[in-house]
Amino acid sequence: MSDPFVVVGADAAGLSAASKFRREAPDREVVVFEKGRWISYAYCGMPYFIEGSVERMSDLLSLSPSEVDERGIDLRRGHEVVGVDPDAKTVAVETAEGDSVEQPYDDLLVATGGRATTGPFDVRGVDGAFTLHDMNAAAAIDAYVAEPDAYDPDRADVSAVDRELVERNAAMPAPETAAIVGGGYVGVEMAEALVGRGLDVHLFHRSGHLLSDFGEAVGERVADELDAKGVTVRTNAPVERIVGDDRIEGIAFDGGDGAETLPVDLAVVGVGIRPNTGLLDGTGVETGEGGAIRTDEYGRTSLPDVYAAGDCATATHAVTGEEAWVPLGLTANRAGRAVGATVAGDPSPAGEIAGTAAVKAFDMEAGRVGLVEEAAARKAGFDPVRETVTAGSRSGYYPGAAPTDVTLVADRDTRRLIGGSIVGSDRAAVRIDTLATALEADMTVSEVERLDLAYAPPFSPVWDPILVAAKVLNGTLDEEK
């Protein structure tokens, strides 16, 4: 084989690209470098493993190394790409054994993902303080929250796991009180997970409502649900530092009337992620929002024959038409597959993104898409008009109907739908896909109101909550003419 396609990163984008490329170009070599031992795992499933809803870590794996090998992909774990020479078309690789290797490429995909940020908090070396951005961390938290004599080591049943780390955390006294720093996806999902493990959970968020990107209506209902299930939610409560040297002892935060300290014996910090782009330092590659690698519609970077996809790369936003950095699972898988096809000779656009996302908090579920917050819409050049309505999820006489809040945002001048969110306890999250489709089609609010959505009492009232919200927002736009 010749003309090697080299992929850096063996998770969603990287292995999607390598697999698609191998099917389309069987006569070319494809080499995938992964600096760690883990490949192709479900990051979004880790809170549910810690909660116990997922019994084994192996259940979170999409592909094993042997399955990758069966596809004809040269997978090299324990190989970190530390540099790229775009002129020589080579990558510099360091192995786990300390050797240095130079690998030529004909085409290169950077799919290095992102890394968890901790803000001003250094959790390294502090027992009981964690970030959750890889499987070893999930295995360590799962072991840490278990009673030492009750931990089941078979839960971490994958050879790639850091067994020493797991055993060390399993031997520690089980925690009773947990602090979660950050009220985004990880924070909300981990709150539910740790309550499920019997802990007293306190969730800290620096702004006024949880799930900031979902809007105020969602944040308030999710906070109410967490509170009802025993989570102490503290908004407008920025955490200042983690207290403790060798093992965590508490969380210092601004309680509004000055500094306070909450004694805890577990902390999970989930305050964001950053793209991993260090291997391209010195290459002159263009970067965009969030420091992510700037790409065109086919995933091409500013460097010749170098592509990027996944959490380290930008994409085009479906509403604004501008570049955006939205690190989500489908975005990575879809972009990786498109790059694989393009490199194999079938130019395939990676597709636009709208930031479509969903989250669950106990019995409450929420979805969001597009530009929900007014500040974000104005920054993008729109004049936003927003309405929030509450409507039933099913016909009122049918069992299981529940209040569903729908927020729709439109541009005042064009009446185009530019964003929305949904929250409720009865299949609310999946309704967001209707709004995502409407955004992709550049539909106006009037067109959304006229959608022929399915009606049957067990599933929806005659007027689906989305249609009710569109009708109300249309009325507001008419009044402002």
C-alpha positions, 0 to 999 in steps of 0.5 A: 500500500502507498499514499498513507492517510494518517489519522491522529486520534482514535475516537469518534471523528478519527475512527469514523474517518478511518473506517469510511476511508478504508471502505472507499479506498482499500488500496491505500494505507490508513494509520491511526495514532492514539496517544492513550489506550482507550479508543472509540468510547461513549464519553456521553455515557460516563455519568450513567456508568458512574450512576450504575445504569450502565453495568460495565465499562465495555458497554460504552465501547463502540469498537475494540482494537481487534475490530479496528484491526479486522477493518484493515486499519493500522491502529497504533495505541500508545503513540502520541503525535507531537508535531507536524511538518507540513512541508515535509508531510510528516508527523513526529511520533513519540511512543509509550516506550520513549522512542521517536518515530517519523511517519510520512503522510499523503493526507492527514486528519487531526482528530485530537478532540478536546480536554477538560478545563479546570479554571483556577482549580488544580485537581491534580494530586488531590484525592477525591477531586476529579474532572470527567473527560476520559474513561480512566476518570470515570472508572476512578470516580466509580471506584471512589464512591463505592465502599471499599469492601463493596467495590466490584472491579469487574465493572471496569472490565476493559484492558485499557483501564488504569488498574492502579488508579482504580484500585487506589481509589477503591481503597479509599473511604467512600465519600458522603458529600459531593460538590459539583463545580459547573452547571452544564451538561456534565454537572447536571448529569453527574448530580443525578449520578451521585445522588443515585450512589447515595451522596449528599450533592451540592451543585455550584454554578457561577451564573444565574441559571443552570445550563446557560446555553439552554436559556432561563426557562430550561435552567429554572425547571431543571434546578427545580427538579434537582432540588426536588430530588435532593440536590442543593443547587447554588446559582450565582455562587462562583467557586473560588478554590478547592480546599485540601492538600492531599485529599479534598476537604472542602469547596470555598465559594462566594455565597453572596454575603462573602466567602464560605466553605462547604466541607466535602469529600468528593468534587467533580469539576466540569467547567468546560473543555478546550480543543487539543491543537498543540501538535500543530503549534508552529505550523501556522495553521489558522484557528478560529472560535475557541482556539479550534482549528479552522476548517472549510465545509470539507474539513480542510484546514489552511495547511495543504492536505491536512484536515481536522474534525471533531472537538478540535475543529470549527464548523459552519453554524446553520443559523449564522453562516459563520464558523462556530465551535460546538463540541458534540458527539454527532458533529464529530462522527459526521465530520469524520465520516465526511473527511474519510470520504473526501480523502478517498476521492468522494468530496463530502461536506461535513454539514452545518451545525446548529448546536442541537443538544439534549440533557436529562435531569432525573425525570426532567429532560431538555433540548436546545438548538440554534441561538437561544440566548438574546445576547448570542443572537444580537452578537450574530447580527439578529434582532431577536424576539422571544416567547416562552409558552407552557403546553401539555405534552399529550391530550389533557384527558390522556394519562401521562400528560405533563407541562412542556415549556417551549421557547422560540426565538425569531429574527424580528425583520425576517421572522426566521426561526433562529433558536429554541429550547424545550423542557418537560418530563414527558418526551420533551427532549426529542421534540427539539429535532423538529426545531433543528429541522426547521432551522436547517430549512431556514423556516419562518415562524409562520412556516413552523406554525403550519407544520403538519405534526402528528396528533394522537392523544398518547403522543401529542395534543391537537396543537403540539407544544411547538405549534402553540409556541409558534402561534404565540410568537407569530402573534407577537411579531404581528403586533410589532409590525 
